[in-house]
Amino acid sequence: MRLTGFPLILLCGAAAVAALVSTVRMWSRGGRWRPLIRTVACVCAEVLVVLTIGLVVNRYQSFYPSWQALTGSDAKQPIAASPRMAGQELPDFGSAAGRWHLAQAPEVSVPPDYTARTGVAFPLLLVLHTAADEQAVRAAATRTPDVVCVAITPAAATSPADVQAVLTEVRRSVRISDHGFAVVTDRSHRGLADRIGAPVTTTGTGWPATLAAAAGTLPPPLAAPLQP
Amino acid sequence: MSIDATATVVLGAVLAVSATLIAACLWDRARAVGRTLLTFLVVLLLSVTCALQLNRLTVAYPTWSALVGGPSREVALSSGLRTRPGGGRLLTVTVPGRASGLTLTMGVYLPAAYDTPEGAGRRFPVIEMLHGYPGSPSTWVRRLKVVQHLDEEIIAGRMAPAVVLLPYQTPKRLLDTECTNLADGPQTETFLTEDVAAYAADHYRVRTDSAGWGLIGYSAGGFCAMNLALRHPHRYAAAASLSGDAGPGIAVGDGSENTTNNVAWRLQHLPQPPLSFYVAWAADDRESRDGSRAVVRLARPPLRVTAVELPSGGHSHALWRRMESPALDWLSGQLARSIPIDR
């Protein structure tokens, strides 16, 4: 019998009415046991009336739609999603620049404690720069905490799809979180950055400060979340 | 004996049975007035016992003194709460609402990292937790064990250290505001979005930009979280609704429950802001199921929705206890990290 079904409500209601009628009929009977009989009958009627009201309210509010919900026996504990164990070794894109129409091969920088933090996924910072800024970007990226930096030197033919392809490749082998993605670019690549589909920061006061500011807008690295 | 202890309810039941026994014994000797008084006593004690049990479930009145006082000066939310090693601490403060005119008690959870030397130089992200109706911040603390959940998630690294605010959403315990500014009534929306934010910025090292602020709520609080985020996207980045509905289910007084204070209406008729929603519900909870499904169906980019439907669980604390840690993990993943204090 369902907890929110009419049959249970009717049964309880009928039992409550029967208990009330019985209480009235037995009120003057029972001899020396009369107080006890009255008490038991009254308490039964009280409990059944309260129960019936509770069942009716529960039916319409769906507080506990099933016996399992009432007893809590269906309340499984959340479980942790499988941690991302891959990504201990960083990809070497070496001579892959031409694959994505880039001027130079992409460079991936991870935090110093990346390897030690097994199972933790990091937010992604994509940096678009010119070849002249390569050293400055690399130095700034290694100093930016708790992000994976992917530095790209676009060429004239580089499209947003190329950039997304690079990121897809990086995601295959580096622990990058699903949330948290920002693009930092110099002014010359602003147009490309705007078409990638992420919050964009344009460098103005130098790469270290800009990368640090952009990282500050991202979530921190986190372990795999619980699943309900 | 606390007002929401099991022993209190049991005592009430024992007194009700005792009164019934006394009435049964004295009935034949009593006259009409006496019988009326005896009957009244039994019904009163029975009603009180039922009310105590309902309050035990909702914690609308967390203390005996709350029966006579409003939610402006409440005893410590942390009373009876054990602090775990490596865990955060729970404070109880009073927020003077300069913009709203409301002065209400608020719980503040400070993560362990907040008190470390490193944390002393940082501003933390903020999560506002909204309770259901009837309810109070104590419902989060006592029924949903939120401090325990926060500590566990932060220690496990699934959630970043965050300052968590647990405000009241009503100045009268049995007045359902649904976090709105009621016409000719309490300006709860203003309190939650302006006064609470101003208080937090003045008293704690918190981020003040929208990227670092999120909302979470269960039941009516779930609606509140979505509605406030949609109405104030400049203040919040994300909202998590646990069994929240798409509408407030009350009359705001200006008809806005069908328009600008209705999540479904806003999603249908207004541009959707760049927010992230986590919408969770149980399939056997008709009302929040239909409302939550409508929100998921109507959401369009740049609004992003993560939907979670559990097959069963109803509209109960057991369900929300199961949902809250995954929702907190998700919310933390949407909010910007703590930053150095000088930035």
HADDOCK unambig.tbl for C-alpha pairs under 7 A between the chains (distance, minus, plus):
assign (segid A and resid 35 and name CA) (segid B and resid 21 and name CA) 6.88 0.50 0.50
assign (segid A and resid 35 and name CA) (segid B and resid 24 and name CA) 5.00 0.50 0.50
assign (segid A and resid 35 and name CA) (segid B and resid 25 and name CA) 5.11 0.50 0.50
assign (segid A and resid 38 and name CA) (segid B and resid 24 and name CA) 5.72 0.50 0.50
assign (segid A and resid 39 and name CA) (segid B and resid 20 and name CA) 5.83 0.50 0.50
assign (segid A and resid 39 and name CA) (segid B and resid 21 and name CA) 5.12 0.50 0.50
assign (segid A and resid 39 and name CA) (segid B and resid 24 and name CA) 5.93 0.50 0.50
assign (segid A and resid 43 and name CA) (segid B and resid 17 and name CA) 6.67 0.50 0.50
assign (segid A and resid 62 and name CA) (segid B and resid 285 and name CA) 5.39 0.50 0.50
assign (segid A and resid 62 and name CA) (segid B and resid 286 and name CA) 6.90 0.50 0.50
assign (segid A and resid 62 and name CA) (segid B and resid 314 and name CA) 5.75 0.50 0.50
assign (segid A and resid 62 and name CA) (segid B and resid 315 and name CA) 6.09 0.50 0.50
assign (segid A and resid 63 and name CA) (segid B and resid 314 and name CA) 5.20 0.50 0.50
assign (segid A and resid 63 and name CA) (segid B and resid 315 and name CA) 4.31 0.50 0.50
assign (segid A and resid 63 and name CA) (segid B and resid 316 and name CA) 5.55 0.50 0.50
assign (segid A and resid 64 and name CA) (segid B and resid 313 and name CA) 6.99 0.50 0.50
assign (segid A and resid 64 and name CA) (segid B and resid 314 and name CA) 5.00 0.50 0.50
assign (segid A and resid 64 and name CA) (segid B and resid 315 and name CA) 6.47 0.50 0.50
assign (segid A and resid 64 and name CA) (segid B and resid 316 and name CA) 6.66 0.50 0.50
assign (segid A and resid 65 and name CA) (segid B and resid 284 and name CA) 6.28 0.50 0.50
assign (segid A and resid 65 and name CA) (segid B and resid 314 and name CA) 5.43 0.50 0.50
assign (segid A and resid 69 and name CA) (segid B and resid 313 and name CA) 4.98 0.50 0.50
assign (segid A and resid 69 and name CA) (segid B and resid 314 and name CA) 6.41 0.50 0.50
assign (segid A and resid 72 and name CA) (segid B and resid 318 and name CA) 6.36 0.50 0.50
assign (segid A and resid 75 and name CA) (segid B and resid 318 and name CA) 6.51 0.50 0.50
assign (segid A and resid 75 and name CA) (segid B and resid 319 and name CA) 6.63 0.50 0.50
assign (segid A and resid 75 and name CA) (segid B and resid 322 and name CA) 6.76 0.50 0.50
assign (segid A and resid 77 and name CA) (segid B and resid 322 and name CA) 6.27 0.50 0.50
assign (segid A and resid 78 and name CA) (segid B and resid 322 and name CA) 6.28 0.50 0.50
assign (segid A and resid 179 and name CA) (segid B and resid 333 and name CA) 6.22 0.50 0.50
assign (segid A and resid 179 and name CA) (segid B and resid 334 and name CA) 6.50 0.50 0.50
assign (segid A and resid 216 and name CA) (segid B and resid 336 and name CA) 6.51 0.50 0.50
assign (segid A and resid 216 and name CA) (segid B and resid 337 and name CA) 6.14 0.50 0.50
assign (segid A and resid 216 and name CA) (segid B and resid 339 and name CA) 6.00 0.50 0.50
assign (segid A and resid 217 and name CA) (segid B and resid 211 and name CA) 6.65 0.50 0.50
assign (segid A and resid 217 and name CA) (segid B and resid 336 and name CA) 4.97 0.50 0.50
assign (segid A and resid 217 and name CA) (segid B and resid 337 and name CA) 6.85 0.50 0.50
assign (segid A and resid 218 and name CA) (segid B and resid 336 and name CA) 4.70 0.50 0.50
assign (segid A and resid 218 and name CA) (segid B and resid 337 and name CA) 6.11 0.50 0.50
assign (segid A and resid 219 and name CA) (segid B and resid 333 and name CA) 5.65 0.50 0.50
assign (segid A and resid 219 and name CA) (segid B and resid 334 and name CA) 6.29 0.50 0.50
assign (segid A and resid 219 and name CA) (segid B and resid 335 and name CA) 5.46 0.50 0.50
assign (segid A and resid 219 and name CA) (segid B and resid 336 and name CA) 4.32 0.50 0.50
assign (segid A and resid 219 and name CA) (segid B and resid 337 and name CA) 4.74 0.50 0.50
assign (segid A and resid 220 and name CA) (segid B and resid 160 and name CA) 6.69 0.50 0.50
assign (segid A and resid 220 and name CA) (segid B and resid 337 and name CA) 5.11 0.50 0.50
assign (segid A and resid 222 and name CA) (segid B and resid 157 and name CA) 5.68 0.50 0.50
assign (segid A and resid 222 and name CA) (segid B and resid 158 and name CA) 5.18 0.50 0.50
assign (segid A and resid 222 and name CA) (segid B and resid 159 and name CA) 6.46 0.50 0.50
assign (segid A and resid 223 and name CA) (segid B and resid 157 and name CA) 5.38 0.50 0.50
assign (segid A and resid 223 and name CA) (segid B and resid 158 and name CA) 4.62 0.50 0.50
assign (segid A and resid 224 and name CA) (segid B and resid 158 and name CA) 6.13 0.50 0.50
assign (segid A and resid 225 and name CA) (segid B and resid 158 and name CA) 5.41 0.50 0.50
assign (segid A and resid 225 and name CA) (segid B and resid 326 and name CA) 6.30 0.50 0.50
assign (segid A and resid 225 and name CA) (segid B and resid 329 and name CA) 5.46 0.50 0.50
assign (segid A and resid 225 and name CA) (segid B and resid 330 and name CA) 6.91 0.50 0.50
assign (segid A and resid 226 and name CA) (segid B and resid 325 and name CA) 6.77 0.50 0.50
assign (segid A and resid 226 and name CA) (segid B and resid 326 and name CA) 4.69 0.50 0.50
assign (segid A and resid 226 and name CA) (segid B and resid 329 and name CA) 6.87 0.50 0.50
assign (segid A and resid 227 and name CA) (segid B and resid 326 and name CA) 5.53 0.50 0.50
assign (segid A and resid 228 and name CA) (segid B and resid 322 and name CA) 6.32 0.50 0.50
assign (segid A and resid 228 and name CA) (segid B and resid 323 and name CA) 5.66 0.50 0.50
assign (segid A and resid 228 and name CA) (segid B and resid 326 and name CA) 5.96 0.50 0.50
